[in-house]
């Protein structure tokens, strides 16, 4: 029952067959397949553009610190807010975007940590505050790692938007969803599926209520 493999196999075969159709369903299937290929390729490029391994090594004292964003070595000028790319191979870094990305990641991660006596929103605030503090901190590999991770998130979001802009995935999903919804309405009008479902649930509820009432009556008689 809880095995997702049969469902995934059915969906894989379904989308594969849909790819041969020359209609909106085929357009959606081909767009999703191409979007997956582009996502994998561009994710690899983002990982190369914003590596985190050097910062992890520096954090574990297994290598020298590599400031991010790149600096000229003067501690007084180590201000990520003022970073501007100088050379063509310098990474694209935007401190406000990286900070916002890490705040969102921290709030989501912290909100999913269940602590006794603390509601989820406190964990979300704590996670957001922690990652925000690490992102704005300078002079340490922890800050370099947080900023690199933030720019990874920003770049992945931008790549996803670009892929959707090129392939119009959201528009095609909306079109196919509308077609499916229309067909469901047509089937419901012909066969009154909704009414039959409601009648079935009503019958089950009445049976359960009568059984419970009978059990209570038997208990009182005893």
Secondary structure, 3 states (H helix, E strand, C coil): CCCCHHHHHHHHHHHHHHCCCCCHHHHHHHHHHHHHHHHHHHHHHHHHHCCCHHHHHHHCCCCCCCCCCCCCCCHHHCCHHHCCCCCCCCCCCCHHHHHHHHHHHHHHHHHCCCCCCCCHHHHHHHHHHHHHHHHHCCCCHHHHHHHHHHHHHHHHHHHHHHHHHHHCHHHHHHHHHHHHHHHHHHHHHHHCHHHHHHHHHHHHHHHHHHHHHHHHHHHHHC
